[in-house]
Structures are given as structure tokens and as C-alpha cells.
Amino acid sequence: MILGLEFTLLAYLVLAALFALLRRRGETPALAFLVVANVLLLWLANPALLLYLALQTLWVLLLYLALRDGRRSPQWAWLAFAGLVPLNLVDLAPNAVAMLEPWQRTAWEGVFWSLGASFFVVKSFVMLREGLSGALRPGWPALASLSFLPSFSAGPICGGLPWAPGHLARGVGARVLKDSFLRVGWGAAALYILAPRLKRLGASLVGTPWGDTADMYLNFVALFLDFSGYTAMALAMAALFGAQLPENFDRPYLATSVREFWRRWHISLSTFIGQYLFKPLVRRTGSRWLGVTLAFMATGLWHEVSWRYLAWGVAHGLAMAASLRHWPAWEALKARMPPPVVTMFCWWLTMSFVASVSYLVLKAPR
């Protein structure tokens, strides 16, 4: 959490109570109050971060006003991703923009130039498409979703519909409170205790026989605990306001293929890739193989414009493309083996592939 777990949890417990009181006068005043509170917390986290988010929000609003008459191609909505330019510019050439140099020497660098800002750009694009399609016009629900601090750094990726009138739960009962506190407890344990310990354990094994392999698998488990722990807390805190954010993980380490893995891992990102990248690219190229490869290459560069993440995208794209094809020799081999053996082998192969690609990206020099 950008502002620390204890402060964030206490702040949103108080905000949730005030939000519930304001909802008696209507959902619009309650959402407006939440947006203002989120903005103040973002300013407290880092004024430069808030400035960046405000400029991106203004840019997307201008795109909506320019495109809403329907006379221009909806492909213009992709200009929302222009918000990634300053992120990548500073990553690739830290001294290229003189006005940013003083900021780079401050503590905010690790917050601002993070994946969280990339998530924000994706969410703003989704909300722009919601507005252009008529699903949800820009307003307080969209701003509440964009500014909700607990979901800033790790998602899930969603538009403003979970915060829209009619979608918010009417009240927060004892069961929701219990589930939310359990989720926060698990998320905090995964993010702050289990993940760091596994990373330290893996690092201590490097240099020993099979130590690098153990470090690879331990970092892979830590990655899930880190990511899912953060998301679990975001979902739990949103539930305190009656908003049901989409689930982001569904036991991904039980997957027996790369295709199944991406149905279970970071589900909101997988949904985005399928809806906004894979399907349009297939329509344009006429090839599912090329479409999925290009989609994952773009996703890799969205994480970071570097050869490391381009390689990550190519590897996953080719693996997904291979999973879309029928391989007679492989099917014949599986038919000769006992089903439990096939399942275990496919599980091991999938986990090893995803773990090794992630590990190479994390350990490769920048």
C-alpha cells in the first residue's frame, strides 16, 4: 500500500462509515465525497503522482468529448495510451526531460514510475470505451473507480460500472465485513510476510546446487502472493463501500496449460487482452496465431518498454499460439499415458515455463 497498510485500512474504514451515512441522501453525494477523499489521499501519497493522474483523466475526457458524436473511428480511443509516453520516456532516458530531474531524486520515484500508473492508463481507456459505447457516461462512478487508492498499484482492471448507481450493494452487512477483514488479513500476510520471506529464502540459496532453480520457483510463488495479496486487499476495501470489483485470480497454480494459466492469472488483464487486443488483431490479420502473439508482445511493452518485457511477450505469445493449434503427435503420446501422469506432466511443464520466463525477466539486466 502506498500509504502503508495500517493507515490505508484505518482511513478507508472511516471513509466507508461516512460513505454509508451520505448514501442516505443519495449515491451521487456519497460518490462525490469518496472521490474528494481519494484525491486528498493521493495528494498525501505524492503530489506529482496526483498531477499525472489528473492530466491523464483530463486527456481521456477530451478524447471522449471529441469521439462521442460517432463520426470518428473508435480506434482513436487508443490515444488514451499516450499517457504512457512520459513513463517510458523517463525510464528510457532519465535525463531527457530536464523538468523531471529534481523529482527523480526524491522518494516518489518508486511510486510514480511504477506499474500502478500503467494500470491507471488501462483503466482510463476502459472507461473511455464504456463512455463511447453508452454503457456508462463519465461521472462520479468513473472518477471513484479511477481514484480508488487501494486498487491503484495492482488492479484489478475495471471500468466505472462497479461504482455506478444500481451496481453498488444496498448495504454492508456482517457477512461482508467478516469476509473483508479475512481478505485483508490474508492479503496482508501474503504481501508483507510470506512473499518477502520466500524471496529472501530463494536469494540465500543462489550459488548452491540447484539453488538457482529453487530461487526461480520460490520467486514465482512470491510473485503470486505479492500480486494476489495486494488485489485481495483492494477487493476487500471496495466491498466496504458496496462495490464488487472483479476477481483477479482463480487458483492459477493449478493450471495445466499456458492457455488455462491466463484464464486464471490476472483475469482482468486477460479479459482486456482478449477483448481489446486479441480479437481486433485477429480480425485485422486473419490469423489467431499472429493475433495472440502480437497481443502479448504489446502487453509486454505495456509493462515496460524494454527488450526484457518484449521477450516476455514473445515467449507467452508463442506459447499461447502453440496452444491454439492441434498437435497430433502430442495427442497420440498423451493417449498412451495414464491420465494422472499426463496431468502432472502438463502441470509441471506449465509452471516451469511461466516461472522461467518471469525469472529471466526479473533477473535480466535493465
C-alpha positions as CSV (number, residue, x, y, z in Angstrom):
1,M,0.0,0.0,0.0
2,I,1.3,3.4,-1.0
3,L,0.4,5.0,2.3
4,G,1.1,1.9,4.4
5,L,-1.3,-0.9,5.4
6,E,-2.4,0.4,8.8
7,F,-3.1,4.0,7.7
8,T,-4.8,2.9,4.5
9,L,-7.1,0.4,6.3
10,L,-8.0,2.9,9.0
11,A,-8.6,5.7,6.5
12,Y,-11.0,3.5,4.4
13,L,-12.8,2.1,7.4
14,V,-13.6,5.7,8.4
15,L,-14.5,6.7,4.8
16,A,-16.7,3.6,4.4
17,A,-18.7,4.6,7.5
18,L,-19.1,8.2,6.3
19,F,-20.0,6.9,2.8
20,A,-22.8,4.8,4.3
21,L,-24.2,7.8,6.1
22,L,-24.1,10.0,2.9
23,R,-25.8,7.3,0.8
24,R,-29.0,8.1,2.8
25,R,-29.0,11.4,0.9
26,G,-28.2,9.7,-2.4
27,E,-25.4,7.8,-4.2
28,T,-24.2,10.9,-6.0
29,P,-23.2,12.9,-2.9
30,A,-21.6,9.7,-1.4
31,L,-19.6,9.1,-4.6
32,A,-18.5,12.7,-4.8
33,F,-17.3,12.6,-1.2
34,L,-15.4,9.4,-1.9
35,V,-13.7,10.9,-5.0
36,V,-12.6,14.0,-3.0
37,A,-11.3,11.8,-0.2
38,N,-9.4,9.6,-2.7
39,V,-7.9,12.7,-4.3
40,L,-6.7,14.0,-0.9
41,L,-5.1,10.7,-0.1
42,L,-3.4,10.6,-3.5
43,W,-2.1,14.1,-2.8
44,L,-0.8,12.9,0.5
45,A,0.9,10.0,-1.1
46,N,2.6,12.2,-3.7
47,P,1.5,15.5,-5.4
48,A,3.4,14.6,-8.6
49,L,1.5,11.3,-8.8
50,L,-1.8,13.2,-8.4
51,L,-0.8,15.6,-11.1
52,Y,0.0,12.8,-13.5
53,L,-3.3,11.1,-12.8
54,A,-5.2,14.4,-13.2
55,L,-3.6,15.1,-16.6
56,Q,-4.4,11.6,-17.8
57,T,-8.0,11.9,-16.7
58,L,-8.3,15.3,-18.4
59,W,-6.8,13.8,-21.6
60,V,-9.3,10.9,-21.6
61,L,-12.2,13.3,-21.0
62,L,-11.1,15.4,-24.0
63,L,-10.9,12.2,-26.1
64,Y,-14.5,11.3,-25.0
65,L,-15.8,14.7,-26.0
66,A,-14.1,14.5,-29.4
67,L,-15.2,11.0,-30.2
68,R,-18.7,10.7,-28.6
69,D,-20.5,12.0,-31.7
70,G,-19.5,8.8,-33.5
71,R,-18.2,10.5,-36.6
72,R,-14.7,9.4,-35.9
73,S,-13.3,5.9,-35.7
74,P,-13.4,4.3,-32.3
75,Q,-9.8,3.3,-32.9
76,W,-8.9,6.9,-31.9
77,A,-9.7,5.8,-28.3
78,W,-6.3,4.1,-28.3
79,L,-4.8,7.6,-27.9
80,A,-5.6,7.2,-24.2
81,F,-2.4,5.2,-24.1
82,A,-0.4,8.4,-24.9
83,G,-0.3,8.7,-21.1
84,L,2.3,6.0,-21.1
85,V,4.8,8.2,-23.0
86,P,6.1,10.2,-20.1
87,L,6.5,7.0,-18.1
88,N,8.6,5.3,-20.8
89,L,10.5,8.5,-21.6
90,V,11.8,8.8,-18.1
91,D,12.5,5.0,-18.0
92,L,14.5,5.0,-21.2
93,A,16.2,8.4,-20.9
94,P,16.1,9.7,-17.3
95,N,17.8,12.9,-18.2
96,A,15.9,13.6,-21.4
97,V,13.4,15.9,-19.7
98,A,15.1,18.4,-17.5
99,M,12.0,19.4,-15.6
100,L,11.7,15.9,-14.2
101,E,15.2,15.6,-12.9
102,P,14.6,17.2,-9.5
103,W,11.6,14.8,-9.0
104,Q,13.8,11.7,-9.8
105,R,16.0,12.4,-6.8
106,T,13.0,12.3,-4.4
107,A,11.3,9.3,-2.7
108,W,8.3,9.5,-5.0
109,E,10.2,7.9,-7.9
110,G,9.4,4.3,-6.7
111,V,5.7,5.2,-6.5
112,F,5.2,7.3,-9.7
113,W,7.2,5.3,-12.2
114,S,5.5,2.1,-11.2
115,L,3.1,-0.4,-12.8
116,G,0.4,1.4,-11.0
117,A,0.4,4.4,-13.4
118,S,0.3,1.9,-16.3
119,F,-2.8,0.3,-14.7
120,F,-4.4,3.7,-14.4
121,V,-3.9,4.3,-18.1
122,V,-5.5,1.0,-19.0
123,K,-8.5,1.7,-16.6
124,S,-8.9,5.1,-18.2
125,F,-9.0,3.5,-21.6
126,V,-11.7,1.0,-20.5
127,M,-13.8,3.9,-19.1
128,L,-13.4,5.8,-22.3
129,R,-14.7,2.8,-24.2
130,E,-17.6,2.5,-21.7
131,G,-18.5,6.1,-22.3
132,L,-18.3,5.8,-26.1
133,S,-20.4,2.6,-26.1
134,G,-23.1,4.2,-23.8
135,A,-22.5,1.7,-21.0
136,L,-21.5,4.4,-18.6
137,R,-21.1,8.1,-19.1
138,P,-18.1,9.9,-17.5
139,G,-19.1,11.0,-14.0
140,W,-18.7,10.2,-10.3
141,P,-18.7,6.4,-10.7
142,A,-15.8,6.6,-13.2
143,L,-13.8,9.0,-11.0
144,A,-14.4,6.9,-8.0
145,S,-13.0,3.8,-9.8
146,L,-10.0,5.7,-11.2
147,S,-9.1,7.4,-7.9
148,F,-9.7,4.4,-5.5
149,L,-6.3,4.2,-3.9
150,P,-6.3,0.5,-2.8
151,S,-6.6,-0.7,-6.4
152,F,-4.1,1.7,-7.8
153,S,-0.9,-0.3,-7.8
154,A,-2.2,-3.8,-8.8
155,G,-5.8,-3.5,-10.1
156,P,-8.0,-5.2,-10.8
157,I,-8.6,-3.5,-14.2
158,C,-12.2,-2.4,-14.5
159,G,-14.3,0.5,-15.6
160,G,-16.7,2.5,-13.5
161,L,-19.7,0.1,-13.6
162,P,-18.9,-1.5,-10.1
163,W,-19.4,2.0,-8.6
164,A,-22.4,3.0,-10.7
165,P,-25.9,3.5,-9.2
166,G,-27.7,0.2,-9.2
167,H,-24.5,-1.8,-9.0
168,L,-23.4,-0.8,-5.5
169,A,-24.8,-3.1,-2.8
170,R,-27.6,-1.6,-0.8
171,G,-25.8,-2.1,2.5
172,V,-22.8,-3.7,4.0
173,G,-23.8,-6.4,6.5
174,A,-21.9,-8.5,9.0
175,R,-21.0,-11.2,6.4
176,V,-19.4,-8.6,4.1
177,L,-17.5,-7.1,7.0
178,K,-16.3,-10.6,8.1
179,D,-15.2,-11.6,4.5
180,S,-13.5,-8.2,4.0
181,F,-11.4,-8.5,7.2
182,L,-10.5,-12.1,6.4
183,R,-9.4,-11.0,2.9
184,V,-7.4,-8.1,4.3
185,G,-5.7,-10.4,6.8
186,W,-4.8,-12.9,4.1
187,G,-3.7,-10.2,1.7
188,A,-1.5,-8.5,4.3
189,A,0.1,-11.8,5.3
190,A,0.8,-12.8,1.7
191,L,2.1,-9.3,0.7
192,Y,4.1,-8.3,3.8
193,I,5.2,-11.7,5.3
194,L,5.1,-14.7,3.0
195,A,6.3,-13.1,-0.2
196,P,9.3,-11.3,1.3
197,R,10.3,-14.4,3.2
198,L,10.2,-16.6,0.1
199,K,12.3,-14.1,-1.8
200,R,14.9,-14.0,0.9
201,L,14.9,-17.8,1.1
202,G,15.4,-18.0,-2.6
203,A,18.2,-15.4,-2.6
204,S,20.0,-17.3,0.2
205,L,20.0,-20.5,-1.9
206,V,21.6,-18.9,-5.0
207,G,25.1,-20.4,-5.6
208,T,24.2,-23.7,-4.0
209,P,23.5,-26.9,-6.1
210,W,20.1,-26.4,-7.7
211,G,19.9,-23.1,-5.8
212,D,19.1,-21.0,-8.9
213,T,16.3,-23.4,-9.8
214,A,14.9,-23.2,-6.2
215,D,15.2,-19.4,-6.4
216,M,13.2,-19.4,-9.6
217,Y,10.3,-21.4,-8.2
218,L,10.3,-19.5,-4.9
219,N,10.2,-16.2,-6.7
220,F,7.3,-17.5,-8.8
221,V,5.3,-18.3,-5.7
222,A,6.3,-15.0,-4.1
223,L,5.1,-13.2,-7.3
224,F,1.6,-14.7,-6.9
225,L,1.5,-13.9,-3.1
226,D,2.6,-10.4,-3.7
227,F,0.2,-9.7,-6.6
228,S,-2.8,-11.6,-5.3
229,G,-2.3,-10.2,-1.7
230,Y,-2.5,-6.7,-2.9
231,T,-5.5,-7.4,-5.1
232,A,-7.3,-9.2,-2.2
233,M,-7.0,-6.1,0.0
234,A,-8.3,-3.9,-2.8
235,L,-11.4,-6.1,-3.3
236,A,-12.0,-6.2,0.4
237,M,-11.8,-2.4,0.9
238,A,-14.0,-1.8,-2.1
239,A,-16.6,-4.2,-0.6
240,L,-16.8,-1.9,2.4
241,F,-18.4,0.7,0.1
242,G,-20.7,-1.9,-1.6
243,A,-18.6,-2.1,-4.8
244,Q,-17.9,-5.6,-6.1
245,L,-14.6,-5.4,-8.1
246,P,-13.9,-8.3,-10.4
247,E,-11.9,-11.3,-9.1
248,N,-8.4,-11.3,-10.4
249,F,-7.1,-14.8,-9.6
250,D,-8.6,-18.2,-9.7
251,R,-6.0,-20.7,-8.4
252,P,-3.6,-20.1,-11.3
253,Y,-1.1,-22.6,-10.0
254,L,-3.4,-25.4,-10.7
255,A,-3.3,-24.7,-14.5
256,T,-2.1,-27.5,-16.8
257,S,-1.5,-25.3,-19.9
258,V,-0.4,-21.7,-20.6
259,R,-3.9,-21.0,-22.0
260,E,-5.5,-22.2,-18.8
261,F,-3.0,-20.2,-16.8
262,W,-4.0,-17.0,-18.4
263,R,-7.7,-17.8,-17.7
264,R,-6.8,-18.0,-14.1
265,W,-4.0,-15.4,-13.7
266,H,-4.7,-11.7,-13.5
267,I,-8.2,-12.3,-15.0
268,S,-9.0,-8.6,-15.5
269,L,-5.8,-8.2,-17.6
270,S,-6.5,-11.4,-19.6
271,T,-10.0,-10.2,-20.3
272,F,-8.6,-6.9,-21.5
273,I,-6.1,-8.6,-23.8
274,G,-8.8,-10.8,-25.3
275,Q,-11.4,-8.1,-25.8
276,Y,-9.3,-5.2,-26.9
277,L,-6.1,-6.7,-28.4
278,F,-6.6,-10.3,-29.4
279,K,-10.0,-10.2,-31.1
280,P,-9.2,-6.9,-33.1
281,L,-5.8,-8.2,-34.2
282,V,-7.3,-11.5,-35.4
283,R,-9.9,-9.6,-37.4
284,R,-7.2,-7.4,-39.0
285,T,-4.6,-10.2,-39.6
286,G,-6.9,-13.1,-40.2
287,S,-4.6,-15.2,-38.1
288,R,-5.3,-16.3,-34.5
289,W,-1.6,-17.3,-34.2
290,L,-0.4,-13.9,-35.2
291,G,-3.1,-12.1,-33.3
292,V,-2.3,-13.7,-29.9
293,T,1.5,-13.2,-30.4
294,L,1.1,-9.5,-31.2
295,A,-1.3,-9.1,-28.3
296,F,1.2,-10.5,-25.8
297,M,4.0,-8.5,-27.3
298,A,2.0,-5.3,-26.8
299,T,1.2,-6.4,-23.3
300,G,4.9,-7.0,-22.5
301,L,5.8,-3.5,-23.8
302,W,2.9,-2.1,-21.7
303,H,4.6,-3.4,-18.6
304,E,7.9,-1.7,-19.6
305,V,9.4,-0.6,-23.0
306,S,12.5,-2.8,-22.8
307,W,13.9,-5.9,-24.6
308,R,13.2,-7.9,-21.4
309,Y,9.5,-7.4,-21.5
310,L,9.4,-7.7,-25.3
311,A,11.0,-11.1,-24.9
312,W,8.4,-11.9,-22.1
313,G,5.6,-11.0,-24.5
314,V,7.0,-13.0,-27.4
315,A,7.5,-16.1,-25.2
316,H,4.0,-16.0,-23.8
317,G,2.5,-15.1,-27.2
318,L,4.2,-18.0,-29.0
319,A,3.2,-20.4,-26.1
320,M,-0.4,-19.2,-26.4
321,A,-0.3,-19.5,-30.2
322,A,1.0,-23.1,-29.9
323,S,-1.9,-23.9,-27.5
324,L,-4.4,-22.8,-30.2
325,R,-3.1,-25.5,-32.6
326,H,-3.8,-29.2,-32.7
327,W,-0.7,-31.3,-32.4
328,P,-1.4,-34.9,-33.5
329,A,1.9,-36.4,-32.2
330,W,1.4,-34.8,-28.7
331,E,-2.2,-36.1,-28.6
332,A,-1.1,-39.6,-29.6
333,L,1.6,-39.5,-26.9
334,K,-0.9,-38.4,-24.2
335,A,-3.3,-41.2,-25.2
336,R,-0.6,-43.8,-24.4
337,M,0.0,-42.4,-20.9
338,P,-2.2,-42.7,-17.8
339,P,-4.3,-39.5,-17.3
340,P,-2.8,-38.7,-13.9
341,V,0.7,-38.8,-15.4
342,V,-0.4,-36.5,-18.3
343,T,-2.0,-34.1,-15.8
344,M,1.1,-33.9,-13.6
345,F,3.5,-33.6,-16.5
346,C,1.4,-30.8,-18.1
347,W,1.2,-29.0,-14.8
348,W,4.9,-29.2,-14.2
349,L,5.7,-28.0,-17.8
350,T,3.3,-25.1,-17.5
351,M,4.6,-23.9,-14.1
352,S,8.2,-24.3,-15.2
353,F,7.6,-22.4,-18.4
354,V,5.8,-19.4,-16.7
355,A,8.3,-19.4,-13.8
356,S,11.4,-19.4,-16.0
357,V,10.1,-16.6,-18.3
358,S,9.2,-14.5,-15.2
359,Y,12.5,-15.2,-13.6
360,L,14.5,-14.3,-16.7
361,V,12.7,-11.0,-16.9
362,L,13.2,-10.2,-13.2
363,K,16.9,-11.1,-13.2
364,A,17.9,-9.8,-16.6
365,P,19.9,-6.5,-16.6
366,R,18.0,-3.4,-17.4
